[in-house]
């Protein structure tokens, strides 16, 4: 990928997209095409067609998506299904029509079955039922994977889908009705410390195990994949059991209870923890098998507690002081 190549980062204002922009700029890429949702509604087919025909990007990072935590996923299913299907369908289709050299479609390990074998391999896709609370989002992302595969097979495109596990970091969503577990915990503990609350309630039993990855590590992995030599990149597209699909993760997991204790320590909250067992746990365990990516030479760099401290600093600066 030449430093002067035209690169479209779809969703550049989101947590993932903004991390990609930081990484690309740090690596010396300056010819970035960036459009806000008000400038370009990716759900609008005609608008996306016009954009691609005018801009003709060489490479596309597809990070634009409707995302949220367990409440948002379970109560806004139609919105999550429609928006994600429209966004990815339009961008992937126009990337083919306009001869984009490589496209990286970013999804989530929510695509895998609720009771998938652990750690979850790419070949576990569609082998058993999904987690009901986020099935609409998962189905949309699965459709994007199949679209990448199908266009590669029929049209000879070079589109790859990368599935990270739970992400966090600068630019995260801290709205308690729509956020994921880690930013929700950071906000809960911060506000409990701020207002002197005697305890903090954590949803569920605290027993589910989760894998977390700092969004800057995902950006690093994304550029790593986009820069792979042709031989290795083609091997990912044509992998017999799971073509055009690769997991991106740290390979490390932690229980929600221990995550809560880590966040409590980082924030400096000295009250008590309580677990609301009437609230859902979601999938009991979700560890991605990222051995294929690791074998190519990529490993995460940011350890969880360091990353949580970084996320908390960002929250304090952007959500409290301003």
C-alpha positions, 0 to 999 in steps of 0.5 A: 500500500503506497503512502500516496494511495487513496484510503477511505476510512468509513466511520472515521469518527467512531472509536474504531475508525478514529483509531485507524486514522491515528494509526494511518497518519502515524505510519505516514499515510496522508491521502485519507478520504474521510466523510461524516455521516451527515456528509455521506449517509452510507445507508443511501445507495445512490449517495454511496455510488456517487461518492465512489465514482467521484473519489475512486479510493484504492483501499477501504477500511470499513469500520462504519457500523451501528454498535452497542451493548447488551441493552441496545442490541436486544431492544433496537434489533430492527435498527441494528439489522437495517443500518448495518446491512445497508452500510456494508452492502453499499460500501462492499458493492461499490468497492467492487464496482470501482476496482478497490484493491483491498477492503477490510470489513470489520465486524465482531466475534458476536457473529459466533454461536452462543455455545461455540467451542472455546477458543472460538475458531473461524470455522465455528461460524454458523455451526449452532444458534447465536446469542439471542440478545444480539442475533440481529447485529450478528446476522448483519455482520455474517451477511457482510462476511458472506458478501466479501466471500461471494464477491471474491469468488465471483468477481475476483475482489480481495475483500477480507473480514476481520472479527475483533473481540470486545474493544475499548479505548479512546472514543468509546461510548459511555452512555449506560443504555448503549455502551459495552461492559467496560466503558459502562463499568468505568462510568459507574465506578467514577460516578460512585466515587464522585458522589460517594455511593456506598456500592456499585451494581454490576449486571449479571453474576460476574462469572462470564469470561470475556476477551478485551482488546484496546482499539489501538491494537485493532488499528495496528492489526488492521494495517498489518493485514492490509499490508500483508504480502500477496502470498499471505493475503491470498491465503486468508482469502482462499482458506478452505474452511473459513475464506476471507475471515480472520479473528483478531484478539489478544488471546487473554480472558478475564471474568466480568467480576475480575474486570469490575475489580480491576476497574474499581482499582484503576478508578480508586473507588473504595465502596462495595461491589454488588451483582444483580443476578436478575440481569442477563449474563449473555454468552458464558464465555467468548474467547477468540482463537487468533492463532492464524493472525498470530502465526502471521506475526502479529500480537497485541501490545497493550495489556488490559490494565494499562489499556483501562488506565488509558481509557479512564484518562480519555473519559476524564478528559472528554466526558467530565472536564469539558 
